[in-house]
Amino acid sequence: MGHLILLRGARDTAMNATPHLSADDAASFIDGTLSDDARAAIERHLAECDSCREEVAISTRLLATVPASPRRGVPWRLVLPLAAGILVAVMLVRPGGRPTATPTERGGASDGSTIVLIAPAPDAPLVAGRTRLVWRALDDSVLYRVVIKDASGAELWRGETSDTVLAVPPGVHLTPGKQYVMRVDGQRTDGSSVSSTEVSVRASQ
C-alpha cells in the first residue's frame, strides 16, 4: 500500500489541548505499518483525542470506499486532504460540541469483521465518570452496546452509541477493588451482531 500523506484542517477547532498525531504517525496507523508498541501508543492517544480519532475515522471510511484491487494506485495525497476538509466541515456545523464520530476507526490487526477493544488498558482502573471504552469499528455497524457485568455475571450497566467510544457514566455504582467484566456488542445493517472478547477490569480503590 502506498504511504499515506495526511493534511489537516486548522487546529484552532481542536476539541482538546492534547498534542495531535503527526501526519506520518496518522498515515502509518491507517496503513498498518507501525510496530506493536507504536500502534499501542497511538491507540492510547486516540482514546483521549476526539479530533484525531475523528480524522482517522473519516480517512479510513474514505479509503474503505475504494475497491481493493485499485488501491495500490490511489492518490493518497488527494484522498486524505478531503478527509481533513470533511472534518473541518463537521466541526463548523457543530460549533457547540464534539463532532459525532464515524464508527470506522480500525487498526491493522482487525479486518472489520470483529470488535477489538482498545481502551482501557488491562491494568487501568475502572472509574465511573472517567473511564472511556474505545474499540475498533465493525464493518457495516449501525449501533454498539457496551455492557458491564460483575464477577457473578449480573449486568451492572449498559449503554448504546453509534460511535467507537463511550464513557462509563458517574452514576454507575462500582465497589472499590472489585473485578468487573466489559464487553462491546455491535449490530450490523443486516441485523446480525458481533461481540468483542470480554475484558476483566478492577474498580479503582
N, C-alpha and C positions, 0 to 999 in steps of 0.2 A: 504494500500500500504506500502511495506517495506520502511524504511527510506533510502534515497539515500546517498551514500558516494562519494563525488566529489574529484577527484585527478586532479591536474593541471599540465600543462607543465611549463617550465621555464618562469618566468615573465619578463626576460630581453627582451622579444619580445613584451611586452605590448604596446598598441597603445597610451596610455597617462599615466599621473602620478597619476590618481585618485586611491585611495586605493581600492583594489579589494574585492569582496564578500568573506566571509569565506566559507569553504566547507559546514558547517551546514546551513548557510543562503541560499546558492545557492540550496542545496538539498531540503530544506523546501519550497523554492519558487516553484520548479518544482513539488514537492509533493502536493502543495496546502494546506499546513498545517499551514501557517502563519496567524497571526491576520491581520485585515484590515490595521492597522497602520504600521505594519512591512512590509506587502506587498507593501504598498504605498511608503515606504522609499526605498525598493529595486527597485521598478519600476523607481523612480527618479534616482537612481544610474545607472540603465541600459540605461536610456535615454542619459547619458553622457559618459558611459564607453563602447567603442567599443569591447574591449577584453572580458569583462564579458558577454555582450549581445551575442556575437558570440558563446561563450562557452555554455551558457544556451540554445541558439537556436539549436546548434548541438546535445546537450544532449537530448533535447526534441524530436528532429527528430528521434534519435536512439530509444528512448522509444516508440515513436508512431508506430514503425515498429513491436513491439511485440504485438501479439493478446491480447485482453482484458482479456480473461479468465486465461491465464497462468501468468499474470503479478505479481501475489502475490508471485510466486516463482522465479522471475527474480533475478539473482545475480547482484544487482546494482553496487557493487564494481568492477565488470568486465566491465559493460556497460559504465560507466562514465569515467574511465580512457581511454577507447577507444575514447570517445568524446574529451578528452583533447589532445590525440595524434593527432586526426584529426585536431584540432585547430592549434597545433604547425606546422603541415604539411602545412596547408593553409597559415600560416604566412611566412613560409620559401619559399613557391612558389611565394608569392607576397611580397618580401622584401622591395619594394619601396613604398608601400602604404597600406592602410587599407584593410583587407580582405573583400570580398563580403559576407555580412551576409545572412544566410539562413532564409527565411521567415517562421520560425516556432516558434517564441517566443510567448508563451502563458501563461496566468495566470489561476489560478484555477477558476476564475469567468467566464471564456469563454470556451466553448466546441469546439471552432474551426469553428463553423457554423456562427459566427458573427465577425465583426471587432470592437474591443474596443479600443478607443483612450486612451493612457497612458499619453502623454505629448503633449503640455504644460498643466500645471495645470490651472484650471479655472481662478485663479487670476493672472496668469503670463501675462506680457505684450507681445504683438506680435511685434517682432523686425526683420525687413528684414536683412538677413545676419547672424543672430544669433539664431533665434528660430528654433528648430528642432521638427518636429512632429514624435511621436513614437506611435505605435499601436501594439496590439496583432494580431498574424497572423491568416489568414483564411485557413482552410483546402484546400489542392489541389490548392493553389493560384499560378498563373504564373505572375501576374502583379498587381501593385497597382497604382491608380491615386489619387493624392491629389489635392483638389480643394479649393480655397479661393475665397469667394464672398463678396461683400459689402452688406450693410443693405438692399439695394433695390433688391438684388438677382442677380445683374450683376456679371459675372465671372471676377475676377481680375487676377488670375494666376492659372495654373495647372501644375503639374509635375508628372512624372512617374518613378517607381522604382520596382525592384523585392525584395528589402529589406523591413524591417519594420520600417525604419526611413528615413526621408527626410528633408533636411534643406530648409527654405524659402530663396531663393537667394537674394543677396543685391540689385539687380536691380528692385525688386518689389516695386512699389510706394504705400506707406501707409500714410494716413493722420493721424498725431498725435492725439490721443484721440478718434479716430473714431472706431466704432464697425465693426467687420468682422465676417464671418461665415466660418468655416473649416469643410471639410468632406473628408473621405477616401473611395474610391470605389475599390473593389477587384474583379479581374477577375479570374475565375476558369479554370481548364484544359478542362472542358466540355463546355466552352463558356458562362456559366451563370455568373452573377455578384451579388455582395452584397455590400451595402453601410453602413458605420458607421452612428451613430447619428450625426447630425450637432451640432457643438460646437461653441458658441459665445465667441470671444476674443476681446480685445481692443488694438489698436496700441499704442505703447509706446509714452508718451508725449514728 
